[in-house]
Amino acid sequence: MATWAEFAAEQPDMAAFVQGRFAADRHALIATLRKDGSPRISGVEPDFTHGELWAGMMPDSLKSKDLRRDPRFALHCMSTTASMTEAGDAKISGTAEFWTDKDTYLKDLFDRTGWQPKPEEIDLFRFDVTEVVQLTVEGDGMVVLSWHEGRGTRRVVKK
């Protein structure tokens, strides 16, 4: 598993693109696995800070329970056909780690946003990545740049 910082050090341009897509609309979609193994899609607001990828969730929300039981996730930035064509699309997959030492993260969150939840008001997860995908439109083709841990990047053009 690679931390976001490790991925960004290896692929700085791709990391900047992906962070930019997630920052364009703070709301994103996260796929988690239910107790029976079926997928669940939920809204989430991912946050890139201190070289890591984070997300806070309501305590004991279904997505938080899913991730505590099975840490695998897939994250997709919010995009429409127009925004994907204009600015691109981004996806991240990997595993989530439930984080109990919230003080540094919450202080930084307050410094950046003015919002300061109490530690008990948030379930905090740090995400490691195994796959990152960047999609862009060039001319009449869609360019898929994908990175997989241990394999590097692959570029495919689909017409």
Disulfide bonds with the S-S distance in Angstrom:
none
